[in-house]
Amino acid sequence: METTKENTAFEEPAILIKGLKKSFGNLVVLNGVDLEVRKGENIAVLGRSGSGKSVLIKIISGLLQPDSGSVQVLGEQVDNISAADLQRLRLKIGFSFQSSALYDSMSVRENLAFPLVRNKRELSAAAVNTAIEEVLHEVGLSQTIMQMPSELSGGQRKRIGIARTLILKPEIMLYDEPTSGLDPITCGEINKLIIKVQQQYKTSSIIITHDLTCAKATANRIAMLLDGKFLATGNFDTVFDTQNESVRSFYDYNFTTHENNK
Ligand SMILES: Nc1ncnc2c1ncn2[C@@H]1O[C@H](COP(=O)(O)OP(=O)(O)OP(=O)(O)O)[C@@H](O)[C@H]1O
């Protein structure tokens, strides 16, 4: 499956961040971040451990307040939004957590029904069932409907976690390390699913990852977070065709090692 390439004409931005700053005490984490995620676009955010990637997505989803700067999500100013508007906006944002965040005591069916029953109370039982069947089909796991999370593989848990997010038909997807802890073949399947979600659900996505194979496969553009700012943004080959030592060492350490280990 092919990703849409960087020069595709995307519409207005889904996420627009300007001059974003965030510190914790003396620790400056984000120091003037600018980022535009266009509608329908997948952006991979790369950066070393502790560089502020998770802080960035927490600010985008309104879980953390920035110190200064402007954060616009689907036309709403998240840095200055009422609690009710934020709650409404969050329904349009899907999170795929590193841990998959499934409820272990619930079956796959119950895990998928949960967000619908909680957020779309108007839906009939039949409509809930149809939505569950559809989304399971999309992630290729129809057969797991009656299983418990403990009976699923790591890759299957990730897929069900993504399905649970997709069932609310989000406009934005935030993937936190979607391929971490998975073998290369399962990583490839998750990468294909991320592209399928982009194409089928028309989502705009931020993919936080250390896995450069994932970034290359899934993202229209890469953004490298270094020293509190996006040092380089562009398509994969452009970003890594550089003499910048920090960017090169990130590539050499992560990608060369990863590729050689295949
Ligand atoms: N609520 C908080 N209070 C204090 N410090 C925090 C808080 N949240 C994050 N930090 C600090 O901000 C820095 C960036 O954290 P963040 O979790 O965004 O890193 P990351 O780039 O996602 O790292 P990793 O790739 O390891 O997940 C870290 O030094 C972290 O300790």
The ligand as an SDF file (V2000), in Angstrom:
LIG
                    3D

 31 33  0  0  0  0  0  0  0  0999 V2000
    4.2830   16.4370   34.3580 N   0  0  0  0  0  0  0  0  0  0  0  0
    5.6070   16.5570   34.3310 C   0  0  0  0  0  0  0  0  0  0  0  0
    6.2630   17.1250   35.3440 N   0  0  0  0  0  0  0  0  0  0  0  0
    7.6100   17.2810   35.3190 C   0  0  0  0  0  0  0  0  0  0  0  0
    8.3930   16.9030   34.2740 N   0  0  0  0  0  0  0  0  0  0  0  0
    7.8010   16.3230   33.2410 C   0  0  0  0  0  0  0  0  0  0  0  0
    6.3800   16.1210   33.1940 C   0  0  0  0  0  0  0  0  0  0  0  0
    6.0540   15.5270   32.0150 N   0  0  0  0  0  0  0  0  0  0  0  0
    7.2290   15.3610   31.3600 C   0  0  0  0  0  0  0  0  0  0  0  0
    8.2670   15.8440   32.0830 N   0  0  0  0  0  0  0  0  0  0  0  0
    9.6780   15.8570   31.6560 C   0  0  0  0  0  0  0  0  0  0  0  0
    9.7310   16.4150   30.3560 O   0  0  0  0  0  0  0  0  0  0  0  0
   10.7460   15.7590   29.5600 C   0  0  0  0  0  0  0  0  0  0  0  0
   10.1230   15.2710   28.2740 C   0  0  0  0  0  0  0  0  0  0  0  0
    9.2550   14.1670   28.5710 O   0  0  0  0  0  0  0  0  0  0  0  0
    8.4640   13.3620   27.4390 P   0  0  0  0  0  0  0  0  0  0  0  0
    7.7020   12.3110   28.1630 O   0  0  0  0  0  0  0  0  0  0  0  0
    7.7030   14.2890   26.5840 O   0  0  0  0  0  0  0  0  0  0  0  0
    9.6690   12.7270   26.6070 O   0  0  0  0  0  0  0  0  0  0  0  0
    9.5750   11.8290   25.3050 P   0  0  0  0  0  0  0  0  0  0  0  0
   10.2760   12.5590   24.2090 O   0  0  0  0  0  0  0  0  0  0  0  0
    8.1650   11.4160   25.0490 O   0  0  0  0  0  0  0  0  0  0  0  0
   10.4530   10.5840   25.7600 O   0  0  0  0  0  0  0  0  0  0  0  0
   10.3280    9.0140   25.4600 P   0  0  0  0  0  0  0  0  0  0  0  0
   10.7360    8.8260   24.0250 O   0  0  0  0  0  0  0  0  0  0  0  0
   11.3100    8.4050   26.4050 O   0  0  0  0  0  0  0  0  0  0  0  0
    8.9010    8.5930   25.7440 O   0  0  0  0  0  0  0  0  0  0  0  0
   11.3120   14.6640   30.4530 C   0  0  0  0  0  0  0  0  0  0  0  0
   12.5300   15.1180   31.0140 O   0  0  0  0  0  0  0  0  0  0  0  0
   10.2640   14.4630   31.5250 C   0  0  0  0  0  0  0  0  0  0  0  0
   10.8300   14.0460   32.7270 O   0  0  0  0  0  0  0  0  0  0  0  0
  1  2  1  0
  2  3  1  0
  2  7  2  0
  3  4  2  0
  4  5  1  0
  5  6  2  0
  6  7  1  0
  6 10  1  0
  7  8  1  0
  8  9  2  0
  9 10  1  0
 10 11  1  0
 11 12  1  0
 11 30  1  0
 12 13  1  0
 13 14  1  0
 13 28  1  0
 14 15  1  0
 15 16  1  0
 16 17  2  0
 16 18  1  0
 16 19  1  0
 19 20  1  0
 20 21  2  0
 20 22  1  0
 20 23  1  0
 23 24  1  0
 24 25  2  0
 24 26  1  0
 24 27  1  0
 28 29  1  0
 28 30  1  0
 30 31  1  0
M  END
$$$$
